[in-house]
């Protein structure tokens, strides 16, 4: 989700908003702290340490809840409703893909093989919901096909990340209005 925050900051900068006030606000740091934890989780995968992956499912709801601080402090209620609709849409799309594929989410790595994020035997070692996709995978367009080299996303995951983009962008916008 780091790229989502960076894209939101880039979009805010392009729109003429200053980023310094954003970083001067303590309310941003719980969100950024969880980003560091996610980066750590992704780094461990590069070193073939899959022990921490099991915590990703626990950390994700906590990470989403850290946004409540920004939502309440900067009155991002409308943004939160739109973002929540994106999370619901993304979750439904992911559940459809998982249901169509027997309770598993097919993953189609490409760039991740080159970066070392995914090794051929990773899906055997990490026994979770993800499986290597193949020609028998159903609804491939809803599965994990968007390979960033350090993460493989589905369309549902993109919708879920829109929540982060919306809240971060609108928080930057709101902070700039308060500071001006």
C-alpha positions as CSV (number, residue, x, y, z in Angstrom):
1,X,0.0,0.0,0.0
2,X,3.0,2.3,0.1
3,X,2.6,3.0,-3.6
4,X,-1.0,4.1,-3.0
5,X,0.2,6.7,-0.4
6,X,2.9,7.8,-2.7
7,X,0.4,8.2,-5.6
8,X,-2.0,10.1,-3.4
9,X,0.9,12.5,-2.4
10,X,2.0,12.9,-6.0
11,X,-1.6,13.7,-7.0
12,X,-1.9,16.2,-4.2
13,X,1.4,17.8,-5.2
14,X,0.2,18.0,-8.9
15,X,-2.9,19.7,-7.7
16,X,-0.8,22.3,-5.9
17,X,-1.1,21.1,-2.3
18,X,1.9,21.2,0.1
19,X,3.1,18.0,1.7
20,X,5.0,19.5,4.6
21,X,1.8,20.3,6.7
22,X,0.8,16.6,6.1
23,X,4.0,15.4,7.7
24,X,3.7,17.9,10.5
25,X,0.4,16.3,11.6
26,X,0.9,13.6,14.3
27,X,-2.3,11.9,13.1
28,X,-0.5,10.7,9.9
29,X,2.1,8.7,11.8
30,X,-0.1,5.7,12.9
31,X,-0.9,5.1,9.2
32,X,2.8,5.5,8.2
33,X,3.9,3.2,11.1
34,X,1.7,0.4,9.7
35,X,3.2,1.1,6.2
36,X,6.6,0.3,7.7
37,X,5.2,-2.9,9.2
38,X,3.9,-3.9,5.7
39,X,7.2,-3.1,4.1
40,X,8.9,-5.3,6.7
41,X,6.4,-8.2,5.9
42,X,7.2,-7.8,2.1
43,X,10.9,-7.7,2.8
44,X,10.8,-11.0,4.7
45,X,9.2,-12.6,1.7
46,X,12.1,-11.6,-0.5
47,X,14.3,-13.5,1.9
48,X,12.1,-16.5,1.8
49,X,10.9,-16.1,5.4
50,X,7.2,-16.7,5.3
51,X,6.7,-16.8,9.1
52,X,5.2,-13.3,9.3
53,X,2.8,-13.7,6.4
54,X,0.2,-15.2,8.7
55,X,-0.1,-11.9,10.6
56,X,-1.0,-9.9,7.4
57,X,-4.7,-10.8,7.8
58,X,-4.7,-9.6,11.4
59,X,-2.8,-6.4,10.6
60,X,-4.9,-5.3,7.7
61,X,-8.1,-4.4,9.7
62,X,-5.9,-2.6,12.3
63,X,-4.2,-0.7,9.5
64,X,-7.6,0.3,8.0
65,X,-8.7,1.4,11.5
66,X,-5.7,3.8,11.8
67,X,-7.3,5.8,9.1
68,X,-10.1,6.6,11.6
69,X,-7.8,9.1,13.3
70,X,-7.5,11.0,10.0
71,X,-11.1,10.6,9.2
72,X,-12.3,12.0,12.5
73,X,-9.6,14.7,12.9
74,X,-10.0,16.1,9.4
75,X,-13.7,15.4,9.1
76,X,-13.3,13.1,6.1
77,X,-16.7,11.5,6.5
78,X,-17.8,11.7,2.9
79,X,-14.4,10.5,1.7
80,X,-14.7,7.6,4.2
81,X,-18.1,6.6,2.9
82,X,-16.8,6.6,-0.7
83,X,-13.6,4.7,0.4
84,X,-15.7,2.2,2.4
85,X,-17.8,1.6,-0.7
86,X,-14.5,0.9,-2.6
87,X,-13.5,-1.6,0.2
88,X,-16.8,-3.4,0.0
89,X,-16.7,-3.5,-3.8
90,X,-13.1,-4.8,-3.7
91,X,-13.9,-7.4,-1.1
92,X,-17.0,-8.6,-3.0
93,X,-14.9,-8.9,-6.2
94,X,-12.2,-10.9,-4.3
95,X,-14.8,-13.2,-2.8
96,X,-16.3,-13.9,-6.2
97,X,-12.9,-14.9,-7.5
98,X,-12.2,-17.0,-4.5
99,X,-15.6,-18.7,-4.6
100,X,-15.3,-19.4,-8.4
101,X,-11.9,-21.1,-7.7
102,X,-12.9,-23.5,-5.0
103,X,-12.0,-21.3,-2.0
104,X,-8.6,-20.2,-3.3
105,X,-7.3,-17.1,-5.0
106,X,-5.2,-17.9,-8.1
107,X,-2.1,-15.8,-8.4
108,X,-0.4,-15.2,-11.8
109,X,3.2,-14.0,-11.1
110,X,5.2,-12.5,-13.9
111,X,7.5,-9.6,-12.7
112,X,7.7,-11.1,-9.2
113,X,9.6,-14.1,-10.6
114,X,12.2,-11.7,-11.9
115,X,12.5,-9.7,-8.7
116,X,12.6,-12.8,-6.5
117,X,9.4,-12.0,-4.6
118,X,7.8,-15.2,-5.8
119,X,9.7,-18.5,-6.1
120,X,8.1,-21.5,-7.9
121,X,7.6,-23.4,-4.7
122,X,6.3,-20.6,-2.6
123,X,2.6,-21.7,-2.9
124,X,3.6,-25.1,-1.5
125,X,5.5,-23.5,1.5
126,X,2.9,-20.9,2.3
127,X,-0.3,-22.7,2.9
128,X,-2.9,-20.0,2.7
129,X,-5.7,-18.9,0.4
130,X,-3.3,-18.2,-2.6
131,X,-2.5,-20.8,-5.2
132,X,-0.5,-20.6,-8.4
133,X,-3.0,-19.8,-11.2
134,X,-3.2,-21.9,-14.3
135,X,-5.4,-22.4,-17.4
136,X,-8.1,-24.0,-15.2
137,X,-8.5,-20.8,-13.1
138,X,-11.9,-19.3,-13.4
139,X,-12.6,-15.5,-13.7
140,X,-8.9,-14.8,-14.3
141,X,-9.6,-11.1,-14.7
142,X,-10.7,-11.0,-11.0
143,X,-7.7,-13.0,-9.7
144,X,-4.3,-11.7,-8.7
145,X,-2.9,-10.7,-12.1
146,X,-1.5,-7.2,-11.6
147,X,2.2,-7.9,-10.7
148,X,4.1,-5.0,-9.2
149,X,7.2,-7.1,-8.5
150,X,6.8,-7.0,-4.8
151,X,3.1,-7.6,-4.6
152,X,0.5,-9.2,-6.9
153,X,-2.9,-7.5,-6.9
154,X,-6.4,-8.2,-8.1
155,X,-8.9,-5.7,-9.4
156,X,-10.6,-6.1,-6.0
157,X,-7.3,-5.2,-4.3
158,X,-7.1,-2.0,-6.4
159,X,-10.6,-1.0,-5.2
160,X,-9.5,-1.7,-1.6
161,X,-6.5,0.5,-2.1
162,X,-8.7,3.3,-3.4
163,X,-9.8,3.8,0.2
164,X,-6.2,4.7,1.1
165,X,-5.8,7.0,-1.9
166,X,-9.1,8.9,-1.2
167,X,-8.4,9.4,2.5
168,X,-4.7,10.4,2.1
169,X,-5.4,12.8,-0.8
170,X,-8.4,14.4,0.9
171,X,-6.5,14.7,4.2
172,X,-3.6,16.5,2.5
173,X,-6.2,18.8,0.8
174,X,-7.9,19.4,4.2
175,X,-4.7,20.1,6.0
176,X,-3.7,22.6,3.3
177,X,-7.0,24.4,3.7
178,X,-6.6,24.6,7.5
179,X,-3.0,25.9,7.2
180,X,-3.9,28.6,4.6
